[in-house]
Amino acid sequence: MSSKRPKIIYVMGGHHIGSTVLGVTLGNCQGCFFAGEVHSWFTKHGLPAYRHEAALRFWEEVSANVQNGAELFGDDTELYLDRSSALRLSRLRRWPTTRRELRPPYRRATEELYRAIANAAGAENIIDSSHYPLRARELQSLDGIDLYLVFLVRDPQGVVASHDPRSAAGSAKSALITNLHLWATHVLSLLVFLRQPPERRLFLRHEQFLADPENVIRQILDGVESDAALPDLTALHTGSPLQGNPLLKEERVLALRGPPGPPPRPSRMTTLLQAPWTPVFSLLHPAISNGSGAPAPEERLASSARRA
């Protein structure tokens, strides 16, 4: 196995923020591999969530090159190291001790896992869309990787609408619970973002990516010192990520195209609760800069009828 340090582009933020769209697009650039939500390697026992043949072969090869990783299989690494939900009262008593016990083997296995992914994919840049800011904080302590953070946010009205119990898509949460979850995620993400060296972090809005994907991808690639050409946005291969959006269930070819449907009906509660973040986000730097010219209409990820 190569001893070269892989570059990890970690997409951090809440759920339903468009990380799959961004990850798939980056994964179609030469030298990049979209691994999906890598934290799930422990909870899924090293197996991909969507077990088509290519994904199974890939992740079996990865697992064969991670020593002692199986000792951490189960939910504990996610519950006590990766997720803020570890602070729930039902687990609070065990939280300090369990974290101390898990952290050393978790860090060793995670470094090995990223190296194994890079070798199996033949890629220098690995995109991890695990979201969780506490996981990003753990990754900041790993000496065997070069970590680059992308703090991704989306219009909160869209996030809240995507969790609407009346919607058939996605997981159902009330508007209040979704807003509280966004607040907790933004606070933790902000703290982790500010700990990251400025040259290895970027703040990005999902809507900005949709409006100008070429400019956004170019800036992210420049940040990891990659001169890879931009991908064909009409033919994006999903590849073999570990876990993520259900659109990854099968190998397929996707296209960035639009325009999207009408925006969700605004929620007064969401407007009021999320208003304080507007000035905070405006101060975050480095941030993706606007490209030249007027913004294009928003585009969205849509599936083609073709299989990869």
C-alpha positions in Angstrom: 0.0 0.0 0.0 1.3 3.5 -0.9 2.5 5.6 2.0 1.5 8.8 0.3 -0.8 11.0 2.4 -4.3 11.2 0.8 -6.0 14.5 0.5 -9.5 14.3 2.1 -12.1 16.8 0.9 -14.6 16.6 3.8 -18.0 18.1 3.1 -19.4 19.3 6.4 -22.8 20.6 7.3 -26.4 19.5 7.9 -28.5 16.8 6.2 -30.2 17.5 2.9 -27.8 20.2 1.9 -26.7 18.9 -1.5 -23.5 17.1 -0.5 -24.3 14.2 -2.9 -24.6 16.6 -5.9 -21.3 18.2 -5.0 -19.5 14.9 -4.2 -20.6 13.2 -7.4 -19.4 16.2 -9.5 -16.0 16.3 -7.8 -15.7 12.5 -8.1 -15.8 12.8 -11.8 -12.6 14.9 -11.9 -9.4 13.1 -12.7 -7.5 12.1 -9.5 -10.7 12.4 -7.3 -12.9 9.7 -5.9 -16.3 10.3 -4.3 -16.4 7.8 -1.4 -19.8 9.0 0.0 -20.4 9.0 3.8 -17.2 7.3 5.0 -18.2 7.3 8.6 -20.7 4.5 7.7 -17.8 2.1 7.0 -17.9 1.1 10.7 -21.7 1.0 11.1 -22.1 -1.0 7.8 -19.3 -3.4 8.6 -17.3 -2.3 5.7 -20.0 -3.0 3.1 -21.6 -0.4 0.8 -25.3 0.5 1.5 -26.2 -0.1 -2.2 -24.6 -3.4 -3.0 -24.2 -3.5 -6.8 -21.4 -5.6 -8.1 -18.8 -2.8 -8.7 -19.3 -1.3 -5.3 -19.1 -4.6 -3.5 -15.8 -5.4 -5.2 -14.3 -2.0 -4.5 -15.2 -1.9 -0.8 -14.2 -5.6 -0.2 -10.7 -4.6 -1.6 -10.7 -1.5 0.8 -11.6 -3.6 3.8 -8.9 -6.2 3.1 -6.3 -3.4 3.6 -7.6 -2.0 6.9 -6.0 -3.9 9.8 -8.1 -4.3 13.0 -10.9 -2.2 11.6 -13.4 -4.9 12.2 -12.9 -4.5 16.0 -14.8 -1.2 15.7 -17.7 -2.4 13.7 -21.0 -1.3 15.1 -22.6 2.0 16.1 -20.3 3.2 18.8 -17.9 5.2 16.7 -20.8 7.1 15.1 -22.7 7.6 18.3 -19.8 8.6 20.6 -17.3 10.3 18.2 -18.9 11.4 14.9 -22.3 12.7 15.9 -23.5 15.4 18.3 -26.4 13.1 19.2 -23.9 11.4 21.5 -24.7 14.2 24.0 -28.2 12.8 24.5 -29.0 12.2 28.2 -29.4 8.4 27.6 -25.7 8.2 26.6 -24.2 11.2 28.5 -23.0 9.1 31.5 -20.9 6.8 29.2 -19.8 9.7 26.9 -16.4 10.7 28.3 -15.1 7.2 29.1 -16.3 5.7 25.8 -14.8 8.5 23.7 -11.4 8.0 25.4 -11.5 4.3 24.8 -12.6 4.5 21.2 -10.5 7.5 20.0 -7.0 5.8 19.5 -8.2 2.8 17.5 -10.7 4.9 15.7 -8.0 7.3 14.5 -5.7 4.5 13.5 -8.4 2.7 11.5 -9.6 5.9 9.9 -6.2 6.8 8.6 -5.8 3.2 7.2 -9.3 3.4 5.7 -8.5 6.6 3.8 -5.2 5.2 2.5 -7.0 2.0 1.4 -9.7 4.0 -0.4 -7.1 6.1 -2.2 -5.1 3.0 -3.3 -8.1 1.1 -4.5 -9.4 4.1 -6.4 -6.0 5.2 -7.7 -6.9 8.7 -6.6 -5.1 11.3 -4.6 -8.2 13.3 -3.5 -11.0 11.5 -1.6 -14.3 13.2 -1.1 -16.0 12.3 2.1 -19.6 13.6 2.5 -20.1 12.4 6.1 -21.5 15.8 7.1 -20.8 15.6 10.9 -18.7 18.5 12.3 -17.5 16.3 15.2 -16.1 13.8 12.8 -14.3 16.7 11.0 -12.8 17.7 14.3 -11.5 14.1 14.8 -10.0 14.2 11.3 -8.2 17.4 12.1 -6.1 15.4 14.6 -5.0 12.8 12.0 -1.3 13.1 11.0 -1.6 10.6 8.1 -4.0 12.7 5.9 -4.2 16.2 4.4 -7.6 17.5 5.4 -9.6 20.1 3.4 -12.9 21.3 4.7 -15.9 22.4 2.7 -18.5 23.9 5.0 -21.7 23.6 2.8 -24.9 25.3 3.7 -28.3 25.4 2.0 -31.2 27.8 2.2 -32.9 26.7 5.4 -36.3 27.0 3.9 -35.3 24.2 1.4 -33.8 22.1 4.2 -37.0 22.4 6.3 -39.2 21.6 3.4 -37.2 18.5 2.6 -38.0 17.1 6.0 -41.7 18.0 5.9 -43.7 15.0 7.2 -46.2 15.6 4.4 -43.5 15.0 1.8 -42.9 11.5 0.5 -39.2 12.1 0.1 -36.6 12.0 2.7 -36.8 11.6 6.5 -39.7 13.3 8.3 -39.0 15.9 11.0 -41.1 18.8 12.2 -40.1 22.3 11.2 -39.1 23.1 14.8 -36.9 20.0 15.2 -35.2 20.7 11.8 -34.5 24.3 12.8 -33.0 23.2 16.1 -30.9 20.6 14.4 -29.6 23.2 11.9 -28.7 25.5 14.8 -26.7 22.8 16.5 -25.0 21.7 13.3 -24.1 25.3 12.4 -22.6 26.1 15.8 -20.4 23.0 15.8 -19.5 23.4 12.1 -18.5 27.0 12.7 -16.2 26.1 15.6 -14.5 23.3 13.5 -14.3 25.6 10.4 -12.5 28.3 12.4 -9.9 25.7 13.8 -9.0 24.7 10.2 -6.1 26.5 8.5 -7.5 29.1 6.1 -5.7 27.7 3.1 -7.5 24.4 3.7 -11.0 25.4 4.2 -13.8 26.8 2.1 -17.3 28.1 2.8 -19.9 27.3 0.1 -23.6 27.8 -0.4 -25.5 25.0 -2.2 -27.3 27.5 -4.3 -24.0 29.0 -5.4 -22.8 25.7 -6.6 -26.0 25.0 -8.6 -25.8 28.4 -10.2 -22.2 28.2 -11.2 -20.9 24.7 -10.9 -17.8 25.1 -13.1 -16.5 28.0 -11.1 -17.1 26.3 -7.7 -15.5 23.0 -8.8 -12.5 24.9 -10.2 -11.9 26.7 -6.9 -12.2 23.5 -4.9 -9.7 21.8 -7.2 -7.3 24.7 -7.0 -7.5 24.6 -3.2 -6.1 21.0 -3.3 -3.6 21.9 -5.9 -5.2 19.9 -8.7 -5.1 20.9 -12.3 -7.7 18.3 -13.3 -10.0 19.3 -16.1 -13.7 20.0 -15.3 -16.0 17.1 -15.8 -18.8 16.9 -18.3 -21.8 18.1 -16.3 -24.2 16.3 -18.6 -22.6 12.8 -17.9 -21.6 12.4 -14.3 -21.0 8.8 -13.2 -22.1 8.1 -9.6 -19.3 5.5 -9.1 -19.2 3.3 -6.0 -19.7 5.5 -2.9 -20.2 3.8 0.4 -23.4 5.5 1.4 -25.4 8.6 0.6 -28.5 9.8 -1.2 -30.8 7.1 -2.5 -30.0 8.3 -6.1 -26.7 6.4 -5.6 -28.6 3.1 -5.3 -27.5 2.0 -8.7 -24.6 2.9 -11.0 -25.9 5.5 -13.3 -25.1 8.6 -15.3 -26.5 11.9 -13.9 -26.8 15.3 -15.4 -26.8 18.8 -13.9 -29.7 20.5 -15.5 -32.7 22.6 -14.7 -34.4 24.8 -13.8 -35.8 23.2 -10.6 -39.3 23.4 -9.4 -40.8 26.4 -7.6 -39.2 27.3 -4.2 -40.8 25.9 -1.1 -43.4 28.0 0.7 -41.4 30.1 3.2 -41.9 29.4 6.9 -42.0 32.3 9.3 -40.6 30.2 12.1 -37.6 29.2 9.9 -37.1 32.8 8.7 -36.9 34.1 12.3 -34.9 31.2 13.8 -32.3 31.2 11.0 -32.0 35.0 10.6 -28.9 35.3 12.9 -26.9 33.1 10.7 -27.1 35.4 7.7 -24.5 38.0 9.0 -22.4 35.1 10.5 -22.1 33.3 7.2 -21.3 36.6 5.4 -18.1 36.9 7.5 -16.8 33.4 6.9 -13.6 33.3 4.8 -12.2 31.8 2.7 -15.4 31.4 0.8 -16.1 30.5 -2.8 -15.9 33.6 -4.8 -18.4 34.5 -7.5 -17.5 33.7 -11.0 -17.5 36.3 -13.8 -20.8 37.2 -15.4 -24.4 37.0 -14.2 -25.5 34.0 -12.2 -27.0 31.2 -14.3 -30.4 29.9 -13.3 -30.3 27.2 -10.6 -29.7 23.7 -11.9 -30.4 20.4 -10.2 -29.2 16.9 -10.3 -31.3 14.7 -12.5 -31.0 11.1 -13.5 -30.6 10.1 -17.1 -32.0 6.9 -18.5 -28.6 5.5 -19.1 -26.7 3.1 -16.8 -22.9 3.5 -16.3 
